[in-house]
Amino acid sequence: MTKKKTVNSLIAAALILGVGIFIANNYVPSGTFRYVVLAIVCIIGIGTLIGARNKSKKQPVVKTTTSGLSVEDSSFFEAKDTTCVWCGSMIEKQDDYCISCGRRVSRCSVCKQSFSTNDEIGRCPYCESENHLSHFHEWIKVNGSCPNCLQHLTADRIIRDANY
């Protein structure tokens, strides 16, 4: 829910409360019935407020870098068909092991995609985690640390491996 919709929901809840209290005070005869009407109006208004608040909290989390790259909508992180770097067989993106050779599938710490033949790889000098070189550079530019061990790191310290 956008901020504008949340504000509109809050305004609607306030109007419900205000109009309901006005009507109950001016048009409902005094006595127990007036309090019942006021209680119902309050419950409806508070329910609307809670509903608006909960909807605003349920927004999907989209990781966005300061350069404007979004993990969910950027072609920079698009999933691609990958092959096992050891035997060349196709790998499904959810597989942890290659079905053909049984070896563990290596994944980029930034985009979580498996490496494929001819991918340019960068390694952290501290923990030796492997990442797609372009993703690693972008991560370092934004965060200044390794995505795996969180050690302070500059782009010139990345160990560039030969293509996988």
The 8 nearest C-alpha neighbors of each residue, nearest first, counted from 0:
[[1, 55, 54, 4, 58, 5, 2, 57],
 [0, 2, 4, 3, 5, 55, 58, 6],
 [1, 3, 5, 4, 6, 0, 55, 7],
 [4, 2, 6, 1, 5, 7, 0, 8],
 [5, 3, 7, 1, 6, 2, 8, 0],
 [6, 4, 8, 2, 7, 3, 51, 9],
 [5, 7, 9, 3, 8, 4, 10, 2],
 [6, 8, 4, 10, 5, 9, 11, 3],
 [9, 7, 11, 5, 6, 10, 51, 4],
 [8, 10, 6, 12, 11, 7, 48, 13],
 [9, 11, 7, 13, 8, 12, 14, 6],
 [10, 12, 8, 14, 9, 13, 7, 15],
 [13, 11, 44, 9, 15, 14, 10, 47],
 [12, 14, 10, 16, 15, 11, 17, 9],
 [15, 13, 17, 11, 16, 12, 18, 10],
 [14, 16, 12, 18, 13, 17, 44, 19],
 [15, 17, 13, 19, 44, 14, 18, 20],
 [18, 16, 14, 20, 19, 15, 13, 21],
 [19, 17, 21, 15, 20, 16, 14, 22],
 [18, 20, 16, 22, 21, 17, 40, 15],
 [19, 21, 23, 17, 22, 18, 24, 16],
 [20, 22, 18, 24, 19, 23, 25, 17],
 [23, 21, 19, 25, 26, 24, 20, 18],
 [22, 24, 27, 20, 21, 25, 26, 33],
 [25, 23, 21, 22, 20, 26, 27, 33],
 [24, 26, 22, 23, 21, 27, 28, 20],
 [27, 25, 22, 23, 24, 28, 21, 29],
 [26, 28, 23, 33, 25, 24, 29, 22],
 [29, 27, 33, 26, 30, 32, 25, 24],
 [30, 28, 33, 27, 31, 32, 24, 34],
 [31, 29, 32, 33, 28, 34, 27, 35],
 [30, 32, 34, 33, 35, 29, 36, 28],
 [31, 33, 35, 34, 30, 36, 29, 28],
 [34, 32, 36, 35, 31, 29, 30, 27],
 [35, 33, 37, 31, 36, 32, 38, 30],
 [34, 36, 32, 38, 33, 37, 39, 31],
 [35, 37, 39, 33, 34, 38, 40, 32],
 [38, 36, 34, 40, 35, 39, 41, 20],
 [37, 39, 35, 41, 36, 40, 34, 42],
 [40, 38, 42, 36, 41, 37, 43, 35],
 [41, 39, 37, 43, 42, 38, 19, 44],
 [42, 40, 44, 38, 39, 43, 45, 37],
 [41, 43, 39, 45, 40, 44, 46, 38],
 [42, 44, 46, 40, 41, 45, 47, 39],
 [45, 43, 12, 41, 47, 16, 46, 42],
 [44, 46, 48, 42, 47, 43, 41, 49],
 [47, 45, 43, 49, 44, 48, 42, 50],
 [46, 48, 50, 44, 45, 12, 49, 51],
 [49, 47, 45, 51, 46, 50, 12, 9],
 [50, 48, 52, 46, 51, 47, 53, 45],
 [49, 51, 47, 53, 52, 48, 46, 54],
 [52, 50, 48, 54, 49, 53, 8, 5],
 [51, 53, 49, 55, 50, 54, 48, 56],
 [54, 52, 56, 50, 55, 51, 49, 57],
 [55, 53, 51, 57, 56, 52, 0, 50],
 [54, 56, 0, 52, 53, 57, 58, 51],
 [57, 55, 53, 54, 58, 52, 0, 59],
 [58, 56, 54, 55, 59, 53, 0, 60],
 [59, 57, 56, 55, 0, 60, 54, 1],
 [60, 58, 61, 57, 56, 0, 62, 55],
 [59, 61, 58, 62, 57, 63, 71, 70],
 [62, 60, 63, 59, 71, 69, 70, 72],
 [61, 63, 70, 69, 60, 64, 71, 68],
 [64, 62, 69, 68, 67, 61, 70, 65],
 [63, 65, 68, 66, 67, 141, 69, 62],
 [64, 66, 67, 141, 63, 68, 142, 140],
 [65, 67, 64, 68, 141, 63, 137, 140],
 [66, 68, 65, 64, 63, 69, 73, 62],
 [69, 67, 64, 63, 66, 73, 70, 65],
 [68, 70, 63, 73, 71, 72, 62, 67],
 [69, 71, 62, 73, 72, 76, 63, 68],
 [72, 70, 69, 73, 61, 62, 76, 77],
 [71, 73, 69, 70, 74, 68, 76, 77],
 [74, 72, 75, 69, 76, 70, 71, 68],
 [73, 75, 77, 76, 72, 78, 70, 71],
 [74, 76, 73, 77, 68, 70, 134, 72],
 [77, 75, 74, 73, 110, 70, 78, 71],
 [78, 76, 74, 75, 79, 73, 72, 71],
 [79, 77, 76, 112, 80, 92, 74, 81],
 [78, 80, 81, 77, 112, 92, 76, 113],
 [81, 79, 82, 78, 89, 90, 91, 92],
 [82, 80, 115, 90, 89, 79, 113, 83],
 [81, 83, 89, 87, 88, 115, 90, 84],
 [82, 84, 87, 88, 85, 86, 90, 115],
 [83, 85, 116, 115, 87, 86, 82, 163],
 [84, 86, 83, 87, 100, 102, 88, 82],
 [85, 87, 83, 88, 84, 100, 99, 82],
 [86, 88, 83, 82, 84, 85, 89, 116],
 [89, 87, 82, 83, 86, 90, 99, 97],
 [88, 90, 82, 81, 83, 87, 91, 80],
 [91, 89, 82, 81, 83, 92, 97, 88],
 [90, 92, 94, 93, 89, 81, 80, 82],
 [91, 93, 94, 90, 112, 113, 81, 80],
 [92, 94, 91, 95, 90, 112, 113, 96],
 [95, 93, 91, 96, 92, 90, 97, 104],
 [96, 94, 104, 103, 93, 97, 105, 92],
 [97, 95, 103, 104, 102, 94, 101, 98],
 [96, 98, 101, 99, 102, 100, 104, 90],
 [97, 99, 101, 100, 96, 90, 88, 102],
 [98, 100, 97, 101, 88, 86, 102, 96],
 [99, 101, 102, 97, 98, 86, 85, 96],
 [102, 100, 97, 98, 96, 99, 103, 104],
 [103, 101, 96, 97, 100, 104, 85, 98],
 [102, 104, 96, 95, 105, 97, 101, 94],
 [103, 105, 96, 95, 113, 97, 102, 106],
 [106, 104, 113, 114, 103, 107, 129, 95],
 [107, 105, 113, 112, 111, 114, 108, 104],
 [106, 108, 130, 111, 109, 112, 110, 131],
 [109, 107, 111, 130, 110, 106, 146, 147],
 [108, 110, 107, 111, 134, 146, 130, 135],
 [109, 111, 112, 107, 76, 108, 134, 70],
 [112, 110, 107, 106, 108, 109, 113, 130],
 [113, 111, 106, 110, 107, 114, 92, 78],
 [114, 112, 106, 105, 107, 104, 115, 111],
 [115, 113, 106, 105, 118, 112, 81, 107],
 [114, 116, 81, 82, 118, 84, 83, 117],
 [115, 117, 163, 84, 118, 82, 114, 162],
 [118, 116, 162, 163, 115, 119, 161, 114],
 [119, 117, 162, 163, 116, 115, 120, 114],
 [118, 120, 162, 132, 131, 117, 161, 163],
 [121, 119, 131, 132, 160, 130, 118, 159],
 [120, 122, 159, 132, 130, 158, 129, 160],
 [123, 121, 129, 158, 127, 128, 157, 124],
 [122, 124, 127, 125, 128, 157, 126, 158],
 [123, 125, 127, 126, 122, 158, 157, 156],
 [126, 124, 123, 127, 150, 148, 128, 145],
 [125, 127, 128, 123, 124, 148, 147, 122],
 [128, 126, 123, 122, 124, 125, 129, 158],
 [129, 127, 123, 122, 126, 147, 130, 108],
 [128, 130, 122, 121, 107, 127, 120, 123],
 [131, 129, 107, 121, 120, 108, 135, 132],
 [130, 132, 120, 134, 133, 107, 119, 135],
 [131, 133, 121, 120, 135, 119, 134, 130],
 [134, 132, 136, 135, 131, 137, 119, 120],
 [135, 133, 137, 131, 136, 132, 138, 109],
 [134, 136, 138, 132, 133, 137, 130, 131],
 [137, 135, 133, 139, 138, 134, 154, 140],
 [136, 138, 140, 134, 135, 139, 133, 141],
 [137, 139, 135, 141, 140, 136, 142, 134],
 [140, 138, 143, 136, 142, 141, 137, 144],
 [141, 139, 137, 138, 143, 142, 136, 154],
 [140, 142, 138, 139, 143, 65, 137, 64],
 [143, 141, 139, 144, 138, 140, 145, 146],
 [144, 142, 139, 152, 151, 140, 141, 153],
 [145, 143, 151, 152, 149, 150, 142, 139],
 [144, 146, 149, 147, 150, 148, 152, 151],
 [147, 145, 149, 148, 108, 144, 109, 138],
 [146, 148, 145, 149, 108, 128, 126, 150],
 [147, 149, 150, 145, 146, 126, 125, 144],
 [150, 148, 145, 144, 146, 147, 151, 152],
 [151, 149, 144, 148, 145, 152, 125, 147],
 [152, 150, 144, 143, 149, 145, 153, 142],
 [153, 151, 144, 143, 150, 145, 156, 154],
 [152, 154, 155, 156, 143, 139, 151, 157],
 [153, 155, 156, 157, 136, 139, 152, 140],
 [154, 156, 153, 157, 158, 152, 136, 159],
 [157, 155, 154, 153, 158, 152, 124, 123],
 [158, 156, 154, 155, 123, 122, 121, 159],
 [159, 157, 122, 121, 156, 160, 123, 124],
 [158, 160, 121, 157, 120, 122, 161, 132],
 [161, 159, 120, 121, 158, 162, 122, 119],
 [160, 162, 163, 159, 119, 120, 117, 118],
 [161, 163, 119, 117, 118, 120, 160, 116],
 [162, 116, 117, 118, 161, 84, 115, 119]]
